[in-house]
Amino acid sequence: MNAATASPRVRRARQAGSRPTETERKNAAAALQRALDRRDNGGSTGH
């Protein structure tokens, strides 16, 4: 029952009835990688 109730929540959070396109996935992956790179490359001079 938990899986049945959790599934609509995931769909609603994404706010898209269809799955993301290949371009959207690549853009999201690139944005995530940039965020991780900024965090990892911080150090004394970084943000």
VENSULNOR-V602330 format. One record per residue. N is the residue number from 1. RES is the residue in one small letter. PSI is psi as a letter, one per 30 degrees, with the letter a starting at -180 (999 if undefined). OMEGA is omega as a letter, one per 40 degrees, with the letter a starting at -180 (999 if undefined). D_LAST is the distance of its C-alpha to the last C-alpha in whole Angstrom. Layout:
N|RES|PSI|OMEGA|D_LAST + N|RES|PSI|OMEGA|D_LAST
This chain:
1|m|e|i|44 + 2|n|e|i|41 + 3|a|e|a|40 + 4|a|e|a|42 + 5|t|f|a|40 + 6|a|e|a|37 + 7|s|e|i|37 + 8|p|e|i|38 + 9|r|e|i|34 + 10|v|e|a|32 + 11|r|e|a|34 + 12|r|e|a|34 + 13|a|e|a|30 + 14|r|f|i|30 + 15|q|g|i|32 + 16|a|k|a|33 + 17|g|e|a|37 + 18|s|l|i|37 + 19|r|l|a|34 + 20|p|k|i|31 + 21|t|l|a|32 + 22|e|e|i|31 + 23|t|e|i|29 + 24|e|e|i|27 + 25|r|e|a|27 + 26|k|e|i|25 + 27|n|e|i|23 + 28|a|e|i|22 + 29|a|e|i|21 + 30|a|e|i|19 + 31|a|e|i|17 + 32|l|e|a|17 + 33|q|e|i|16 + 34|r|e|i|13 + 35|a|e|i|12 + 36|l|e|i|12 + 37|d|e|i|11 + 38|r|e|a|8 + 39|r|e|a|8 + 40|d|e|a|10 + 41|n|g|a|9 + 42|g|d|a|6 + 43|g|a|a|8 + 44|s|f|a|8 + 45|t|f|a|7 + 46|g|l|a|4 + 47|h|999|999|0
